[in-house]
Structures are given as structure tokens and as C-alpha cells.
Amino acid sequence: MAKETKKEETKAVSVKTEKKLSKKGERHWYAVHTYSGYEDAVARYLKQRVDSLEMCDKIFDIIIPKEKKIKIKNGKRKEVEEKIYPGYVLVDMIMDENSWYVVRNTPRVTGFVGADTTEPTPLSKEEIDFLLSKMKGEETKLKIDFSVGELVQIIDGPFKGYEGKISGIDQEQGKIKVFVPIFGRETEMELDLLQIQKV
């Protein structure tokens, strides 16, 4: 009887292993956690490791999800690329022991994202499609370094030199509404972001 129980356990274990292997044999995107600020370095290291260890047939693509934004600082517009998820790199790969080892032992990688770090959870197709569409977004978003209630100085236009308090921010148009004291009254004006600076 003991031998029959062991055979049944062995069959159950081999069935579980087969399921894992069939799932692992498919190509999926995985999120890899890195030290924050080292995403570019991790992508570069991982690409070098894939080439040197000849893993091109298992690890296909490595991306850092970024989107373009317009940041306005010191009165100047500047287009910047910002990471959508700081501290993460996405890897398109076929998961097996070797590919897991190559990614996991890349410098500055802390692990795969998932409930179990040895059995990472692949990202869904919807998540990947969303991220890729966000990265390819033609429209650059403004990043405004001001907040409502903040005191600013007007540096351009007919009211140059006046100070006022921000009452509203229009992210899409890059405009800011400011209350400016004129003749003892608070008058609201709409100004371009380039026309004001922090006091």
C-alpha cells in the first residue's frame, strides 16, 4: 500500500511539473523590480548578459516604460521623459530556469514581480497594451511645477512685476489663473506658464 501511495504522489508531482513547464514554455512579459534610479543601467546590463550568454532565443526585449511630458521650470518649457513605473523594467521572455537565472542575477535587480519570486506572474496582454500605447503617446503632457494657493510673480506682459496667488491650473493648455491685486481689488487673470515664476 505504501508503494501505491508513493506512485500516486509521484504522478501528482509530475502532472504539476508538466503544467508549470507548459506555462513556462510560452513567451510573456514580466515586470522586474530594480533599485530605483538604476532602470537604464539594468536594461543595459541585461542586454549585455543576453548577448554574452546567447539567450536571444529566450529573452527577446527589455523596455523601461517611459512617457514624454513637458515640464516648466524657471519659466522655460522643457520636454522630459519620465518613467511610468520608477524602479521597474519589463522583460519579454520565455520563462525557464536559465532565463530566470540570467534576469534575476543581473546587477541591481532585486527580483521578479509576483506572489512567488521563483514563479513570477506574467503581465496580462491588457496591461502590456496599455503601457505600450502610453509610451507611444504622441501627445506630450505638461508637467507644471506650481500648485493652487502658491504665491507667484508675473515676469512678462503688462502686469510684469506684480505678485499674485494661483487660483487655478489648466494642465492641457499650460495656463494658470492668478489673483492679482489691482486698485485694491483681487482681479483674476489667465496667464501662460512662461509669464510667471515662483516668489
C-alpha positions as CSV (number, residue, x, y, z in Angstrom):
1,M,0.0,0.0,0.0
2,A,2.8,2.4,0.8
3,K,4.3,1.8,-2.7
4,E,0.9,2.7,-4.3
5,T,0.6,5.9,-2.3
6,K,4.2,6.9,-3.4
7,K,3.3,6.2,-7.1
8,E,0.2,8.4,-6.8
9,E,2.2,11.2,-5.2
10,T,4.9,10.9,-7.9
11,K,2.2,11.1,-10.7
12,A,0.6,14.2,-9.0
13,V,4.0,15.9,-8.8
14,S,4.9,15.1,-12.4
15,V,1.5,16.5,-13.6
16,K,2.1,19.7,-11.6
17,T,5.6,20.0,-13.2
18,E,4.3,19.4,-16.7
19,K,1.7,22.2,-16.2
20,K,4.5,24.6,-14.9
21,L,6.7,23.7,-17.9
22,S,3.9,24.2,-20.5
23,K,3.2,27.6,-18.9
24,K,6.9,28.4,-18.8
25,G,7.4,27.5,-22.4
26,E,5.3,30.4,-23.6
27,R,6.5,33.9,-24.3
28,H,5.3,36.6,-21.8
29,W,6.1,40.0,-20.5
30,Y,7.4,40.1,-16.9
31,A,8.0,43.0,-14.5
32,V,11.4,43.1,-12.9
33,H,12.0,45.1,-9.8
34,T,15.2,47.1,-9.7
35,Y,16.9,49.7,-7.5
36,S,15.2,53.0,-8.1
37,G,17.2,55.2,-10.5
38,Y,19.1,52.2,-12.0
39,E,16.5,51.2,-14.6
40,D,18.6,52.2,-17.6
41,A,21.7,50.5,-16.2
42,V,19.7,47.3,-15.5
43,A,18.4,47.3,-19.1
44,R,21.9,47.8,-20.4
45,Y,23.4,45.1,-18.2
46,L,20.6,42.7,-19.1
47,K,21.1,43.3,-22.8
48,Q,24.8,42.6,-22.4
49,R,24.1,39.4,-20.5
50,V,21.6,38.2,-23.0
51,D,24.2,38.7,-25.8
52,S,27.2,37.2,-24.0
53,L,25.2,34.2,-22.6
54,E,23.5,33.7,-26.0
55,M,20.0,33.9,-24.5
56,C,18.4,35.7,-27.5
57,D,16.1,32.7,-28.1
58,K,14.7,33.1,-24.6
59,I,14.9,36.8,-23.8
60,F,13.6,39.0,-26.6
61,D,13.0,42.5,-25.5
62,I,13.8,44.8,-22.5
63,I,12.0,48.1,-22.0
64,I,11.7,50.8,-19.4
65,P,8.2,52.2,-19.5
66,K,8.5,56.0,-20.1
67,E,6.3,58.8,-21.3
68,K,7.1,62.3,-22.6
69,K,6.0,65.3,-20.5
70,I,6.5,69.0,-20.8
71,K,8.0,70.4,-17.6
72,I,8.1,74.1,-16.9
73,K,10.8,75.2,-14.6
74,N,12.3,78.7,-14.1
75,G,9.9,80.0,-16.8
76,K,11.2,77.6,-19.5
77,R,9.4,74.7,-21.2
78,K,11.3,71.5,-21.4
79,E,10.3,68.2,-22.8
80,V,11.4,65.4,-20.5
81,E,10.9,61.6,-20.5
82,E,9.5,60.3,-17.2
83,K,9.4,56.7,-16.1
84,I,5.8,55.5,-15.8
85,Y,6.8,53.0,-13.1
86,P,10.1,54.0,-11.4
87,G,12.0,51.0,-10.2
88,Y,10.7,48.6,-12.8
89,V,11.9,47.1,-16.1
90,L,9.7,45.0,-18.4
91,V,11.2,41.9,-20.0
92,D,9.7,39.9,-22.9
93,M,10.9,36.3,-22.4
94,I,10.2,32.6,-22.2
95,M,10.5,31.7,-18.6
96,D,12.6,28.7,-17.7
97,E,15.4,28.1,-15.1
98,N,18.1,29.6,-17.3
99,S,16.3,32.7,-18.4
100,W,15.1,33.3,-14.8
101,Y,18.7,33.0,-13.6
102,V,20.1,35.4,-16.2
103,V,17.5,38.1,-15.3
104,R,17.5,37.6,-11.6
105,N,21.3,37.7,-11.3
106,T,21.7,40.9,-13.3
107,P,23.3,43.6,-11.2
108,R,20.8,45.9,-9.4
109,V,17.9,43.6,-10.0
110,T,16.0,42.8,-6.8
111,G,13.6,40.2,-8.2
112,F,10.6,39.5,-10.3
113,V,7.1,40.9,-9.5
114,G,4.7,38.2,-8.3
115,A,3.4,36.4,-5.3
116,D,6.3,34.0,-5.5
117,T,9.6,35.3,-6.8
118,T,10.7,31.9,-8.1
119,E,7.4,31.6,-10.0
120,P,6.9,35.1,-11.4
121,T,3.5,36.2,-12.6
122,P,3.4,37.4,-16.3
123,L,1.7,40.7,-17.1
124,S,-1.6,40.4,-18.9
125,K,-2.0,41.4,-22.5
126,E,-4.2,44.3,-21.5
127,E,-1.5,45.7,-19.1
128,I,1.1,45.5,-21.8
129,D,-1.1,47.0,-24.5
130,F,-1.9,49.9,-22.1
131,L,1.8,50.5,-21.3
132,L,2.9,50.4,-24.9
133,S,0.1,52.7,-26.0
134,K,1.0,55.1,-23.2
135,M,4.7,55.0,-24.3
136,K,3.9,55.7,-27.9
137,G,1.5,58.6,-27.0
138,E,2.0,61.4,-29.5
139,E,0.6,64.0,-27.1
140,T,3.2,65.4,-24.7
141,K,1.8,66.3,-21.3
142,L,2.7,69.4,-19.4
143,K,4.3,69.0,-16.1
144,I,3.5,72.0,-14.0
145,D,5.7,72.9,-11.0
146,F,3.1,75.1,-9.4
147,S,0.2,74.5,-7.0
148,V,-3.1,76.3,-6.2
149,G,-2.6,78.9,-3.5
150,E,1.1,79.4,-4.3
151,L,2.4,83.0,-4.5
152,V,4.0,83.9,-7.9
153,Q,5.4,86.9,-9.6
154,I,4.5,87.9,-13.1
155,I,7.6,88.2,-15.3
156,D,6.1,89.1,-18.7
157,G,3.2,91.2,-20.1
158,P,1.5,94.4,-19.0
159,F,1.5,93.3,-15.3
160,K,5.2,92.5,-15.1
161,G,6.5,92.8,-11.6
162,Y,3.1,92.2,-9.9
163,E,2.7,89.3,-7.5
164,G,-0.4,87.1,-7.2
165,K,-1.8,83.9,-5.8
166,I,-2.6,80.9,-8.1
167,S,-6.4,80.2,-8.2
168,G,-6.5,77.5,-10.9
169,I,-4.3,75.5,-13.2
170,D,-5.2,74.3,-16.7
171,Q,-2.8,71.3,-17.4
172,E,-3.8,70.8,-21.0
173,Q,-3.5,74.5,-22.2
174,G,-0.5,75.3,-20.0
175,K,-2.4,78.3,-18.5
176,I,-2.6,79.4,-14.9
177,K,-5.3,81.7,-13.3
178,V,-3.8,84.1,-10.8
179,F,-5.5,86.6,-8.4
180,V,-3.6,89.9,-8.8
181,P,-4.3,92.9,-6.5
182,I,-5.2,95.8,-8.8
183,F,-6.6,99.1,-7.4
184,G,-7.1,97.4,-4.0
185,R,-9.2,94.5,-5.6
186,E,-8.3,90.9,-6.3
187,T,-8.6,90.5,-10.1
188,E,-8.3,87.1,-11.7
189,M,-6.1,86.8,-14.8
190,E,-5.2,83.9,-17.0
191,L,-1.5,83.8,-17.8
192,D,0.7,81.4,-19.7
193,L,3.1,79.4,-17.6
194,L,6.1,81.2,-19.1
195,Q,4.7,84.5,-17.8
196,I,5.1,83.6,-14.1
197,Q,7.8,82.4,-11.6
198,K,7.8,81.4,-8.0
199,V,8.4,84.1,-5.5
